[in-house]
Every structure is written in C-alpha cells, then in structure tokens.
C-alpha cells in the first residue's frame, strides 16, 4: 500500500475504535490470568476508551505525531 494514512479520523472511525477496544476488554475480562504484556495492554485500552468517550471526539479528530521531545 502506497497510500499515505489519513491525518483525520471520522466520528465513525472513532466509534469503531471504541467498539474494538471494548470487545477486546470483554475478552480479557473472561480470561482468568493475563500475561504482564496483556495487563499493560488492557490498562492502555481502558485509558484509550475513557479518552475517546469525550464529546470532543464525536465528530472525529485530527491526528498529529508527537515530536521526539514530547511536544505536540
């Protein structure tokens, strides 16, 4: 694929991300023991879902990479 990734996510794409994250969290909820990596990923997904719940993302968002110094 030579197409450059979109610099913006639509509201539908944000919804799809939330759905996928919740689905994975549900799968992990029924797993008795998770590896350390899975626990780290679960925590990151939980934070991501909380962020994406914001009404600010209802109509999508622009994506920007952070610089090496951590600036936006």
GIBELHU-V257564 format. One record per backbone hydrogen bond with DSSP energy under -0.5 kcal/mol. CO is the residue of the C=O (numbers start at 1). NH is the residue of the N-H. E is the energy in kcal/mol with one decimal. If there is no record, write none. Layout:
co nh e
CO NH E
CO NH E
//
This chain:
co nh e
7 63 -3.2
9 61 -2.2
10 14 -2.2
11 15 -2.3
12 16 -2.1
13 17 -2.2
14 18 -2.3
15 19 -2.4
16 20 -2.6
17 21 -2.5
18 22 -2.7
19 23 -2.5
20 24 -2.2
21 25 -2.5
22 26 -2.4
23 27 -2.0
24 28 -2.5
25 29 -1.7
26 30 -1.0
27 30 -0.7
28 31 -1.3
30 32 -0.6
35 39 -2.4
36 40 -2.0
37 41 -2.5
38 42 -2.7
39 43 -2.1
40 44 -2.1
41 45 -2.7
42 46 -2.3
43 47 -2.2
44 48 -2.4
45 49 -2.6
46 50 -2.0
47 51 -2.3
48 52 -2.7
49 53 -1.0
51 54 -1.5
54 57 -1.8
55 58 -1.6
57 60 -1.6
61 9 -3.0
67 70 -1.8
71 67 -2.4
//
